[in-house]
Amino acid sequence: MSPRGTFLLLIATLALAGHVSAQGDETELARANSEFGLSLLKELCSTRKPQENVFFSPSSIFAALTMVYAGAKGRSAADLETVLGLRRAKITTRDAVLGTYRTYLNDLQSPNVTLKIANAALVDKRLGLLESYKRDLAETFSAKVRSVDFQNNLKKVVSEINQWFKSKTSGKISDMASEESLRGGVMVLMNAIYFKGSWKNAFDTNQTSHFPFYNGGIEPVQVKTMTCRSTMNYCTLPELKSQAVQLPYSGDRYSMVIVLPNDRAGLPQLIRALSVRTILTLLKKLSPHQVKLRLPKFELSTKYKLVDALKKLGLISIFSNQADLSGISGDRNLIVSDVVHKAMVGVSEEGTVATAATEVKFLVSSGGYPDIAEFYVDHPFLFVICDTATNQIHFIGAVHKL
């Protein structure tokens, strides 16, 4: 029997902001990722305090759970297919999922934008991984596998994990693991996503000034606010009682879309109404328009333990003794004990910096526009950083308070 311990999956994402076509299963995988992200957004928002900001990377968490899926069988595989949206996307064979994901990873680059995805695995020397799982990690996720000693050299393992994340997120995330969190561990899967890009049209720092932002739609606070007036993709969304604007990054493949409720206190209602269909409709409606934009400079940092949220979405078996992750080691004695996600984002005149990390632990079980549209982001809003080629949402945030 494999040693009792923790299977840990860590994912970090860094995005700095300052057209490619995709089709077939790759686009469907992107849709599944976005559907999963919106479902998780609603769940996280429903369990947070009213004015608590929410920010995470659906791509990061999706990638982490896809690495788990590579070793899942039976009900565990079926649960992952459902919650990750793979079943609805009709990508339900293991080979199809991994093959599509591999294609997706090979088609991420855009001129003047850096998007890197790195994966690795640390495995206790007493846990034997199946050669087929090692091959999947290497061929699909380009993950290097290292043998370590969780039992007798835990401090070194923790240091190695944190250093890995520090290097993959340009120093933004470096404290993902601790001795306490890894005690009894047998395996760590790590994924880091790094995105760096400048705005296609940078804001003029001389135009940045203080304007009020209404926290929770009620309490005004003075915040540094960037201002510009130019032609940008814009639309009104009567069905969502909102308006939206798209800010492209250099290279045009990636962009930030900001959705601003008409009502200062309308963000909760907007989030409840969101779906992949409404997002796709929104993206199709965006068209060039003269816009006067005011956007606050902001930074967010969040950390979540996601097990409860994922259970509410229907992902239950992998956290129980019913877990079947025998595709990892050949035994049915691994369960997921925790999923931890950490994310950071900063938006400035030059662009956006965003990082995210997810940790999954496993245990051995016993319409018409005005001439100039005024888009003043002075109250709670939603934003996404997405791939315009596939419409995949890499980051999503609900900002209630600055």
Summary of the structure (lengths in Angstrom):
residues: 402
radius of gyration: 21.1
end to end distance: 50.8
largest distance: 70.5
contacts: 1542
relative contact order: 0.24
helix: 31%
strand: 38%
